[in-house]
Amino acid sequence: MGLDCSYKPVKVVDPHLVSSFFDNYKRVYLHATTELENKSGWVAQCSLNIQVTIELEGNICLVEHLVTQHVSIPAGSRVQYTFPQLFFYKPNLWWPNGMGKQYLYNVQITVDVKGYGESDAWSHLFGFRKIESHVDSATGGRLFKVNGQPIFIRGGNWILSDGLLRLSKKRYKTDIKFHADMNLNMIRCWGGGLAERPEFYHYCDIYGLLVWQEFWITGDVDGRGKPISNPNGPLDHDLFLLCARDTVKLLRNHPSLALWVGGNEQVPPDDINAALKKDLRLHPDFENPNEMSKPSEDLLPAFKDPSQYLDGTRAYIQGSMWDGFANGKGDFTDGPYEIQNPENFFKNDFYKYGFNPEVGSVGMPVADTIRATMPPEGWKIPLFRKVSGGYTEEVPNPIWEYHKYIPYSKPDVPDQIQLYGTPEDLDDFCLKAQLANYIQYRALLEGWTSHMWSKFTGVLIWKTQNPWTGLRGQFYDHLLDQTAGFYGCRAAAEPVHVQLNLASYFIEVVNTTSEELSNMAIEVSVWDLDGTCPYYKVFEKLSAPPKKTLPIVEMKYPKSKNPKPVYFLLLKLYHMSDYGILSRNFYWLHLSGGDYKLLELYKSKKIPLKITSKVFIEGSTYEIEMHVQNTSKKADCRTLTYLNKFMARQGNGDFDMASVEPIHSGADEKHEISFLQRIYRCLAKENNGLRVAEVNGTDVGVAFFLHFSVHAVKKDPKKGDDTRILPVHYSDNYFSLVPGEAMPIKITFEVPPGITPRVTLRGWNYHNQHTIL
């Protein structure tokens, strides 16, 4: 018989870490309680150690605390031990995405047994932060605070990472980073799914995504659903509660975990709900919102140490439509879940309640994903059928129907794809769907943020991702390729943002940070399909208070005479001191009652681009830094510099760009049109370590809806082969550049062994793939 090297006479079981705050977060205590299980037949004399460290720059580890306690544990018993409180002065705090950095300390607990040595060790990353929530009296919505600062929730509903439960650490990392890249700050783990694996919450800690965690009660069961489900579920209430308590112990040390919820659109049975309310009751120190302002000397042992509670630090809400969510009474008042007129999201009557836990829309992926996941009969685009009242009904093929396709039209919403003209094939359909995706989700989040605190406290989109190859609402598909909605969301949810209210046509500045912004300016420029700028205006010396949405001015265009039926609008918010851009937002718009069909002719425009790139390779990881410039301009060079430098002008009125004298810079060298440049193609060359690619053209105008992708180089690719390398992280995509404008883009991805990557560019004006790198 061999020796059992895994034998541990004493085990560390389910430690619980809690931080309490005093003197406005200057003085902080770390509370730690753990169970110790002695499996041996003798009294174990133990040295119990707790160490707290933080990693500094340069892989330097700083030890903040190291405490040793001596404990005797009777044979065959399990005891609970609470460490003395550990004091910290002004520790680095953990903040959600968009509010600050996610500082994490490593807490390690070890137990040494006399005569045996180290018996067991446990470690966990821990963030100092305090999460509070209450029903806001002004809006009726649940209002969250982190470290005393209100946070406007813009998040998404999470179904499951993978329907086949291939729950890999690598995919979790991509999933959560995608949510952070979209500037979201909360993920709701929907009650119809599961409690994810620890790696999910680890990356939420790393990237700053708050987690709304539901237990396994859903409105799709308990006597509802199709077919009708068992009304008596869950069948084993004791087992359910055992699983719930184990889940709490597994997840409670994650700083990202913000809320426990009993179920989706449903509450648990009375006995389960009562037990959860009791088990997850708040510790008294976390019930009083003014407790943290007390001086540390007043920290008295009047109550049990908070780390001795099952949790005690987060609220428990019995269901997703109760107590500050939807109408707060459990009625089905979430949604809607279909296409909307973009301007409706801004209207006061679009949604009545303060916090919407589910609102969704379309989610069509790119054509390559359809070909990669469906047989050829699934490549047929919907039929567009005119019905009574002028409504165009989409009739999808049976495979799309099975995959829960959401149409881009309904009786009171004109088809958002047909606005660009009837699509010819799958590629055309999916490209126009991406235009609609971008507009739809940007408008959804901008509309909610326009009413921040005055009407709403938060919103969760149904849904951000898919655990299978479904077509219902998503920002990236199951193969991990982003839709344009991903980047519409990313634009709308940035912490500091300039936007156009599509209902009022007011330009608004959104400041979700805790700092006042001052000495700012907004540059407004309108561009037509001929490449001219009929309207330009700068609004100077602006300020934006913290946590506010501020209307600035009503747009005069297109109310001015002779407006163009389709036009582009570029908004830039920047510091007047250094011209650093705080927010950039690009719109394509049509006159009221119109459409975008003129953009179909705009596809033939040949807009020149210059793209410089530099590649950094570490192992299998590629990082590419690109600089993309629209090099078109009018022959007389009367155009904006797009470096946010002011032009000499009289007064502060609106003016036509033809009257403006340019500021000359290196970027303003005259664009000579040679014979070779009349041929539209892509040229590439190396220059001092930089690769320069030029997409030549002779037209002046907006380079519209540019889209990078990364592919594997294949010698003999077959038609329909999916050559994409996925996932890829883009700092931006589906973007547009006005004449003379440039933008940096960063692309990061991993390459499988033996594969050579190729970066390609497509766009509205660039139908064929142009190899950039």
NORRAJO-V389954 format. One record per run of one state. SS is the DSSP state (H for helix, E for strand, L for the rest). FROM is the first residue (numbers start at 0). TO is the last residue. If there is no record, write none. Layout:
SS:FROM:TO ; SS:FROM:TO
This chain:
L:0:8 ; E:9:21 ; L:22:25 ; E:26:37 ; L:38:42 ; E:43:55 ; L:56:58 ; E:59:72 ; L:73:76 ; E:77:81 ; L:82:84 ; E:85:88 ; L:89:91 ; E:92:93 ; L:94:100 ; E:101:101 ; L:102:103 ; E:104:112 ; L:113:115 ; E:116:125 ; L:126:126 ; E:127:127 ; L:128:129 ; E:130:134 ; L:135:140 ; E:141:145 ; L:146:147 ; E:148:150 ; L:151:151 ; E:152:157 ; L:158:167 ; H:168:180 ; L:181:184 ; E:185:188 ; L:189:196 ; H:197:206 ; L:207:208 ; E:209:213 ; L:214:216 ; E:217:217 ; L:218:235 ; H:236:250 ; L:251:255 ; E:256:260 ; L:261:262 ; E:263:263 ; L:264:268 ; H:269:278 ; L:279:282 ; H:283:286 ; L:287:289 ; H:290:292 ; L:293:294 ; H:295:297 ; L:298:304 ; H:305:307 ; L:308:314 ; E:315:316 ; L:317:320 ; E:321:321 ; L:322:327 ; E:328:328 ; L:329:340 ; H:341:345 ; L:346:353 ; E:354:359 ; L:360:365 ; H:366:372 ; L:373:374 ; H:375:378 ; L:379:381 ; E:382:385 ; L:386:386 ; H:387:389 ; L:390:390 ; E:391:394 ; L:395:396 ; H:397:401 ; L:402:408 ; E:409:409 ; L:410:411 ; E:412:412 ; L:413:416 ; H:417:419 ; L:420:424 ; H:425:449 ; L:450:450 ; E:451:451 ; L:452:454 ; E:455:455 ; L:456:456 ; E:457:461 ; L:462:474 ; E:475:475 ; L:476:480 ; E:481:481 ; L:482:482 ; H:483:491 ; L:492:494 ; E:495:499 ; L:500:504 ; E:505:510 ; L:511:515 ; E:516:526 ; L:527:533 ; E:534:543 ; L:544:546 ; E:547:553 ; L:554:564 ; E:565:574 ; L:575:579 ; E:580:589 ; L:590:596 ; H:597:601 ; L:602:605 ; E:606:606 ; L:607:607 ; E:608:617 ; L:618:619 ; E:620:629 ; L:630:653 ; E:654:654 ; L:655:655 ; H:656:658 ; L:659:664 ; H:665:667 ; L:668:674 ; H:675:677 ; L:678:680 ; E:681:686 ; L:687:688 ; E:689:694 ; L:695:697 ; E:698:698 ; L:699:701 ; E:702:711 ; L:712:722 ; E:723:723 ; L:724:726 ; E:727:729 ; L:730:733 ; E:734:736 ; L:737:740 ; E:741:749 ; L:750:755 ; E:756:762 ; L:763:764 ; E:765:770 ; L:771:772
